[in-house]
Structure formats: structure tokens, C-alpha cells
Amino acid sequence: MLPGGLINPDRLRADPRAVALVRAFAQAGKPVAAICHGPWLLVEAGLLRGRRATSYPSIQTDLRNSGADWVDEPVVVDGNLITSRRPGDVAAFIHEIAELTARGGRGPAA
């Protein structure tokens, strides 16, 4: 789970080790969840091209510029990635993390 807020994600995306860890997790098919400004790490790791995602609205341009299909929804699950907008969406975010984990890190069943 990648933290939200403004400062933590900004510092983490500047740390090559953090970016490499997030990339490795995602590429291994493990669940990766990011809320608020947390998707900045997904951007930095190059994980959003062609993926559907959400975030705090002020960084939607960053996600779109990285190739994401940004949507204004409380929580978005795209394969092994879960993204959420803000603290008010935490209940839905946690629910989807639990669901994805129960499915072994695979996205929703078709």
C-alpha cells in the first residue's frame, strides 16, 4: 500500500529504491494499492500506461500524461492495481484491497 498525502509520495517517487520496489511488486503481479497522491509512485514507475486509475484530482494530469485513463471514482481496480481518490474513500479502498488479496492479487473475475 502506497501512502497518500502530499509529502510522502513526493519523497518516495524521488527515491530510486522505492520506485524499483513498486515496479517489481507490480510486475510480479502482486497487489499494489495507492490512495490520494500515492499514484505518483505508479507514474514514476511507469506502471499506468493503458491502465485505468484514479487519484486526488489535483494530480489527474500527471496520471493522464503517463498514459493512464484517469476517472473520478472512489476506487478503481485494474488488474493488480488499486487506486483511490481521498481519505473519504477509505472504506471502499480497504474493501477492494481485501477483495483483491482474497483473489490472490488478480483483478475482478470476468
Secondary structure, DSSP 8 states (H G I E B T S, - for coil): -B--SSHHHHHHHT-HHHHHHHHHHHHTT--EEEETTTHHHHHHTT--TT-EE---GGGHHHHHHTT-EE---SEEEETTEEEE-SGGGHHHHHHHHHHHHHTTT-----
